[in-house]
Amino acid sequence: MQDYQTQLEKLRKDAAECALIRDLATDTAKQELFARLAAHLTVLADQVEAAMHEREAG
């Protein structure tokens, strides 16, 4: 379970960093790229969190 928690924290941190880069970028293409990366990492983190809850329940 600790592996899930570690990965969850890393994904959330990476998503936040991508969002920060998105917000600081002046190039539109870079903003769009980092927005997509932040969104994708957030979805992955949500899936890891769901898997954690499933393991706890099951």
C-alpha positions in Angstrom: 0.0 0.0 0.0 2.9 2.3 0.7 3.9 2.0 -3.0 0.5 3.3 -4.0 0.8 6.2 -1.6 4.3 7.1 -2.8 3.2 7.0 -6.5 0.1 9.0 -5.7 2.1 11.8 -4.0 4.6 11.8 -6.9 1.9 12.1 -9.5 0.1 14.9 -7.6 3.4 16.8 -7.2 4.3 16.4 -10.9 0.8 17.6 -11.9 1.2 20.7 -9.7 4.6 21.4 -11.2 3.2 21.1 -14.7 0.4 23.5 -13.8 3.0 25.9 -12.5 5.0 25.7 -15.6 1.8 26.2 -17.6 1.0 29.3 -15.7 4.5 30.8 -16.1 5.0 29.9 -19.8 4.7 32.7 -22.2 4.6 30.5 -25.3 1.1 29.3 -26.1 2.2 25.9 -27.4 4.1 25.4 -24.1 1.1 26.4 -22.1 -1.1 23.9 -23.9 1.4 21.1 -23.6 1.9 21.6 -19.8 -1.9 22.0 -19.4 -2.4 18.6 -21.1 0.4 17.1 -19.0 -1.1 18.4 -15.7 -4.5 17.1 -16.7 -3.1 13.7 -17.6 -1.1 13.3 -14.5 -4.1 14.3 -12.4 -6.2 11.6 -14.1 -3.4 9.1 -13.4 -3.3 10.1 -9.7 -7.0 9.8 -9.5 -6.8 6.2 -10.9 -4.0 5.3 -8.4 -6.2 6.7 -5.6 -9.2 4.7 -6.8 -7.0 1.5 -6.9 -5.9 2.2 -3.3 -9.5 2.5 -2.2 -10.4 -0.7 -4.0 -7.6 -2.6 -2.3 -8.7 -1.3 1.1 -12.3 -2.3 0.4 -11.5 -5.6 -1.2 
